Amino acid sequence: MRLLLVQAYLGRFEPPIFPAGLNALARYLSLKTEHKVSILDMNIHREPYDGLNAALKAHSPDVVGISLRNVDTTQYRDRFYYFLEIPKIADAIKSALPNSRIVIGGPGFSIYSNEIMQAVPSIDFGVISEGEITFESLLDGMDNPQSVGGVLHRQGREVKSTGEGQLFDLSEYPDDAPYAVDPAPYREVPFGIGVESSRGCAQKCIYCVYPFLNGPRVRLRDPVKIVDEVQMLIEKHGIKTFQFIAPVFNIPPPHSEAICREMVSRKLGDKVDWIGWFSERFLTKEQWNLALEAGCVEFAFSPDALTDSVLERMGKVSRRADIERTLNMAKGDPRASVSYNFFISPAGERPSDLLALLKFFIGSKLRLRSRCRVFASYIRVEPHTKIHKLAVDEGLLTSDETTLPAAQVGLKRLFYMNRQTRALGRIFGLIYGAKKLVRRLLGRETGV
């Protein structure tokens, strides 16, 4: 069977991000099946739909898989609706190849699976959560999709679900298969290439969909195989930067430490720069030093809030002392850069909490200057999360209101704003947005 896997066009130009999910899926299928697999990332083409039509003509696929990474930016001050391209892409495929079958997957689809299937009738099947096992099984059972878990399919005018799919055992990761996607178009994008180290998340952050998408248990790749991949990217493809793909890189700590030790033993820290998402709570000084020696150039944190009461309400394991400890480690180590992501006006925040956060913003920049980036945004309310239930309970959304609106204008009301600090948060957001705009006009990074 001929397959074409398509990374969906976003609808506007953005620096291209390596399609790591499609690359892993294609590598897996090449090892486990006899299907002929091709990949197209529409976002690296100047004319994305010309690129799609050319690929359809060149490969004449029996099945076209569409990957939707995100339905929108999730950024209040840069609201852009990627999903609007999906009906166009599906219609273009059916127009060129009426007999082809379209399968859609990816995180963006999985979160809004039933709504998307209802909104785009030209899509034949949907794959929820991880694609390796489900998609492989579906390819062998398209005439009997109800026998495959994790699939949405059509029965007349109805969309039917086959229940939960099977999560992938990372010991079966397709390490022996060559890359299916050429990294060259992504090489010049700083940290645009990702190397997967784990899947699944056991944390209980109230806004996060990771446990829904990949399960509440952390599954780990072999550290040696991970570093083999990094070394291959350096030596074969000449990459200079990459990022580790994991909900949190240093959970569990022994796994990230094993990766870093393997990087150090091969002296790769001198050849490549990388970033990763770290938990403040579990980051020790020893782990900090090891990561820097292994080539880490920025410790990225997502504390989301600063004060303990709000952190607890947000379901975070870290506390204010943990956050400030990482800032002090960076202050005492000129080798290191840090970044912090916070939410404006999150659940449980009081005016005093917001003022404490503003003080942290100012103080961190004064102490570290260019070695510290701080980002702030509102929470995008998504289904399968506790923040969605909270938004309904507080009357911000209705229980039957979709979080996949018909048009981009509908995104605006899908951001959570705490009633106690909403007004102050908007003032704070305007100040932050103005500074971000100035930095963008000056051609600098867009942190605070």
N, C-alpha and C positions, 0 to 999 in steps of 0.2 A: 504494500500500500504506500502511496506517495503522500507525505505529510508536509505541510508548510506551517511553521509556527511563527506567529506575527506579534511583535511587541507593538501595542496599539499606539497610534499617533496621539499626542497630548492635545493637539489643537493650536499650539503656538510653539515658537522656538524656545527651548531651554537647553542648557548644556547637557549633552546626552549621558545617560547613566547606563553602564554596562548591564545588559539583561541577564543577570546571574541566574534567575529562576529558569528561564527558557534554556539557557546554556546547560544547566544541570539536568533538566528534563531531556533535552536532545541527546546528551551524553549517555544518560541512562537507557533511553530507547535504542541507541546504537549498540549498546552492549547486550541488551536483553531481547531484542526483536530483530526481525528482518525488514522492518519498514525503512523506507528511504526518507530521511528527514532533512529539510532545509529550514533556515531561519531568516526572517526579515525584521529588522528594527526600522519602522517607518520614520523614527525621529532623527535618523542620521542622513535622510534624503532631503535635498533642497525642495523637491516636490514630492511629498510623501505618498500621494495617491498615484502618481506616475510610477513610483517605486513599487507600490503594491501591485498595480496592473502588470508591470514588467515581470515581477516574481510569479504571479499567477500564470502568466503566459509561458514563462520559462519552465516552470515545474509542473504545471497542470495537475495540482494536487487533488487527491480524492477527499482528503480531510484538511481543513484549515483550522488551526488552533489560534485563538486570540488571547493574549495575556493583557489583563487590565491591572496595572500595579496600584493605582489610586483613582478614585472617582473625581477628586478635586484636590486643590493644594492644601486644604485644611488650615489655611492662613487667612485670618479675618481681613487683613489689610492687603492681601493679594488674592482675593477670591477669584478662582478660575476653575471652570467646570470641565474637566477632562472627559467625563462620561459622554458628553454630547457628540463626541466623534464616533462612539461605538456603533450607533445605528448607521452612520455613513459608511463605516468600514464594512459592516455586515452586508449592507445593500450592495456595495461595490463588489464584494466577493460573489454574491449570488448573481449579480448582473453579468459578471465575467464567466462564472462557472455555475450555472443553475443547478447542476446535479451534485455539486460538492456538498459536504456536510460541515457545518460550522460548530466548533466546540469552543466555549469560552471558559477561562479560568483566571487564576491570579488572585492576590489579596483583595483588590478592589471589587472584583466580582463576588468573591466568597462572602464578603460582608453584606452585600446587597443582592444576593443571588436570585431570590424569587422576584423581587422588583425588576431586576434587569431582564430576566426571562420574559416577564409580562410586558415590558416596555419595548423589547426588540424581538418581534416574532420571527425574524429571519434567522435567528440563532436556533440551532437544533438541540444542542446539549450544553449543559453547564457542569463543570467540575468544581466541587467545593473543597477548600483546604488544599492539602498537598497533592500534586498531580502525578507523581511517579507511578504509584500502584494503580490509582483510579483510572488514569488516562490509558495506561497500558491495557487494563482489563476492558475498558470501554471500546478500544479499537478492535478488540476481538469479539465484542458483544453488542455492536450497535443495533442489531436487529432485535436484541433482547436486553435493553438497557436496565430494566427493572432488576436484573440479576447482579448489577454492579453497584456496590455501596458508594455513597458520596456523589451521586449524579442527579441532576435535574433534567428531565426530558419531557417531550410533548406527547400528550395522548388526546388527539383531537384538538380542541381549543384549550384544554387544561394543561397546566404545568404540574408534573408529578415529581415527587422527591423519593429517592431510594434510601434515605436515611444517612447515617454517618459513613464516611469513607475510612480508609486505612491510612494511618500515619506511616511515614517512611522510616525504616530502620537505617540509621546513618552508617551502620557498619557495611551497608550495601552501596554506599556512595560511589558513583562511577569514576573513581580515581584513575582507572586504567584507560579510560577513553579520552582521546584528544579533545581539546576545546572545539565546540561546534560553532562558536561565535568568535570572529577575529577581534582581538582586543584593540587593534590599531586605531579605529575611529574614536576610542574613548581614552586613549593614552595621554592626551594633552589636557584632559579635564582633571583638575586636582582631585584626587581621591575618588575618581569616577568609576574605578574598577573595584569590585567587592569580592572578597574571599570568604566563603561561608564557614563558620566554625561551630555553630550550634543552631538548634531549632527548639522551639517551645519555651515557655516562661512560667515559672511558679509564683511570680509576684502577683499581687492583687490590686494593682493601680486601677482606680475606678473608671478611668477614661479609656483604657487600653484594650485593643482587640487581639493582641498576640496570643493569649491563652485560648481564645476561640479559634484562631486560625491554625495554630500549630500545637495545641494541647498545653495543659498545665504542668507538664513534666519536661525538664530540660534534657535534650538528647544531644550527644556530643560526637563530633568527628574525631578521628584519630589524629593527635597532634603532629605526628610525623608526616602523615599524608597531607595535612594542611600546609605544612612548611614545604613539602615537596612541590605543592602547587604554587606557592609564593616564589620559590626558587625558579621554577619553570617560567613564570611570568617575567621574572627579572632577566633570565639568561636567553630565553627564546623570543620574548616580545619587547624587551627593553623598557619595562615599566619602571617608573621612578616613585610613584605613589600608589597606595591602595588603602582600602578600609576593610576591617573585619566585619562581616555580616553576622550579627547575633543580637538578640534582644538586649542582652547585657554581656559584654565580652568576658568580664572577670567573675561571672557566676557559672559554675563553681570556681573558686579561686585556683585550686590545683590544676585545672584544665588550662586556663589562660597562662599560668606560670609554666606549664610544660611546653606550651607553644613558644613562649618567649625564650625559654632555655634552648629549645631546638633552633630558634632563629640565631641566638647568640653563638651556639656551637658551630654554626655554619658561617658566622661572620656576615650575616645578611643585613644586620642593622646598619652597616656602613654603606649599603648599596641601595636602600629603599627607605622611604618615609611612609609611615602609616598612622591611622587614627582608629579609635574604637570607642564604643560606649561603655563606660565604667560605672559601677555602683560605688557611691561614696562610702557606704557602710563597710564594704569588704576590701577597700583599697588600702593596703598597708604600705609603709615606707619601703619595705623590701620589694614588694611587688611593683611599686612606682619605679624604683631604680632599675629593676629587671626589664620592665617595659621600655624605658628610655634606652637602655643598652641594646635592646632588640630592634630599635628603630622607631618607636612611638614618638611622634612630634606634637600630638595634642591629645589630652585626656578630655573626652567629651562626657559631660554629665547631664542628666535630666532630672534634677531635684524637684522641679515643678512648683515647689513652694519653699519657703524658708523657715517659718516658725513651726514648732513641734505640733501645735494643735491642728494646723492646716495640713501638715504632712501626714498626720495620723488619719485625718478625715479623707485624704486622697488615697489612702491605702499604701503609703510608701513605707519602706523598711528603714530608710535613712532618717536621721534627725539633724537639727541645725548644727550641732557640734560636729557631725560627720562632714557636712558641707564646708564649714569654716576650716576644718582640719585640712581638707584638700586645697583650699585657698592658701593656707599657711605653708603647705608643702611646696606649692608653686612659687610662693614668694621667696622661699629659701633656696630655690633651685633654678638658676637662670637657663638651664637646658629646656625647661618645660613650659608648654603653653596649655591653657585650660579653656573650656567653654562650658557655659551653663544655660540650660533651657528652663525657663519659668513660664507659668501661666498667669495671666492677668485675671483678677477677680474669680479665683476658683472657689469651689464649695467650701464653706466654713470660714472664709476669710473675713476678718474685721478690718476697719480702717487702720488700727495699730499694726496689723500684720502687713498691710500694703506699704505703710511708711517704713517698716523694718526692711522690707524688700527693696524699696527705693534707696535706702541707706546702703544696703549691700551692693546694689548696682554701682553707686557712685564710689564707694570705698574700694571695690574690687578693681575698678578702672584706675583709680588713683594709685593703687598699690602695684598693679602689674602692667598697666598701660596696654601696649599692643600684644602682650602675652596672655591677655584675657579677653574673651568675647562673651557677651551676655545677650541672650535672645529672649524675647517675650511675645506671647501670643495668647489668644483666647482658646478655650477647649472646643474643638469641633465635636459635637455630639454625634456619636455613631451607635448603631444598634449592637446588641450583644454585650453592652457595657452597663455598669452600675450608674454612670453619669446620665445615661439615657433615662433610666427609671427615675432618677432624682429630678431631671428636668421635667418629666411628666408630673411627678408628685408636687413639684413647686409651681406647676401651671405654666411653665415656659413653653412646653409643647403639649399637644393633646395625645392621648393614648393611641389614636388611629392615624396620627400624622406621619407621613413618610419622611425619612431623612435622605431620600433620593429624589430631589425636586424635579419638576418638569423643565425648569429653566434656571440659568445661572442666578437670576435675581432671588430665587428661593433659598440660596445658600445663606443669606445674611442672618436669618433667624435661627440657624442651626448651630450657633455658638453659645456656649454656656456663659452667663454673666451673673455672678452672685448679687443679689439685691442689695446687700449691705455696702458693697464697694463698687457697684456698677458705675456710678458717676465719677468717683475718683479714678477708677480704672480707665475710663474713657479719656480723662485728662492725661493720665500717665501714658496711655496708648498713643495719643496725639503727639506727645513729646517724643516718645520712642520712634513713632513713624516719621516725624520730621527729621530726626537725626539719621535715621536709616536712609531717607531720601538724599540727604546731604552727602552721606558717605557713598551712596551709589553714584551720584553725580560726579563725585571726585574719583570714582573708579576704585574705591576701596572695598574691603569686606564689609558685610552688612550687619555685623554685630554692633552692640551699643558701644 
